[in-house]
Amino acid sequence: MRKSLIATAAALTLFGVSAAQAQTTVIERNAPDTVVVDRPSTESKSVTVKDHGDGCVSKTVRTENDEGDTKTVKKETCD
């Protein structure tokens, strides 16, 4: 009785291992190639550099796109 119980447990273990292997799924995706289109820059850009004379310099960059949106960045450095 004990030998048949061990044999049954071994058979169930092997069945479980083979069932787990049967559930392996491989998914392949064929993504389209990336297309890069270079367009000329249509932004207008103005740069202002101001030297304060005490070792500090401020630089202001203002950009504007075709739609009229503006962005201004100011950076000040001191030595």
C-alpha positions as CSV (number, residue, x, y, z in Angstrom):
1,M,0.0,0.0,0.0
2,R,2.8,2.3,0.9
3,K,4.6,1.7,-2.4
4,S,1.5,2.4,-4.4
5,L,1.0,5.6,-2.5
6,I,4.6,6.7,-3.2
7,A,4.2,5.8,-6.9
8,T,1.0,7.7,-7.1
9,A,2.6,10.8,-5.5
10,A,5.6,10.5,-7.9
11,A,3.2,10.3,-10.9
12,L,1.2,13.3,-9.8
13,T,4.4,15.3,-9.3
14,L,5.6,14.5,-12.8
15,F,2.2,15.3,-14.2
16,G,2.3,18.7,-12.4
17,V,5.8,19.4,-13.8
18,S,4.7,18.6,-17.4
19,A,1.5,20.7,-17.0
20,A,3.6,23.6,-15.9
21,Q,5.8,23.3,-18.9
22,A,2.9,23.1,-21.2
23,Q,1.7,26.6,-20.0
24,T,4.8,28.4,-21.4
25,T,3.6,31.2,-23.8
26,V,5.9,33.1,-26.2
27,I,4.6,36.5,-27.4
28,E,6.3,38.1,-30.4
29,R,5.5,41.6,-31.5
30,N,6.5,43.0,-34.8
31,A,6.7,46.7,-34.1
32,P,6.9,49.1,-37.1
33,D,10.3,50.8,-37.8
34,T,10.7,54.2,-36.3
35,V,10.5,57.0,-38.8
36,V,12.3,60.3,-38.0
37,V,11.4,63.4,-40.0
38,D,13.7,66.4,-39.7
39,R,11.9,69.6,-40.0
40,P,13.5,73.0,-40.0
41,S,13.2,75.0,-36.8
42,T,10.6,77.7,-37.1
43,E,11.2,79.1,-33.6
44,S,12.5,82.6,-33.2
45,K,15.0,83.0,-30.4
46,S,16.6,86.0,-28.8
47,V,19.5,85.9,-26.3
48,T,20.4,88.8,-24.0
49,V,23.6,88.8,-22.0
50,K,24.1,91.4,-19.3
51,D,27.4,91.9,-17.4
52,H,26.8,93.6,-14.1
53,G,30.4,94.5,-13.6
54,D,30.8,92.9,-10.2
55,G,31.6,89.4,-11.6
56,C,27.9,88.5,-12.1
57,V,26.5,87.9,-15.6
58,S,22.8,87.3,-16.4
59,K,21.7,85.6,-19.6
60,T,18.1,85.7,-20.8
61,V,16.8,83.4,-23.6
62,R,13.4,84.0,-25.1
63,T,11.9,81.6,-27.7
64,E,8.6,81.8,-29.6
65,N,7.1,79.2,-31.8
66,D,4.7,79.4,-34.8
67,E,1.6,79.4,-32.6
68,G,2.8,82.4,-30.7
69,D,3.7,80.5,-27.5
70,T,6.7,82.0,-25.7
71,K,9.1,80.7,-23.1
72,T,11.7,82.8,-21.3
73,V,14.6,81.4,-19.2
74,K,16.9,83.6,-17.1
75,K,20.1,82.4,-15.6
76,E,22.5,84.4,-13.4
77,T,26.0,83.4,-12.5
78,C,28.5,85.1,-10.2
79,D,32.2,84.3,-9.9
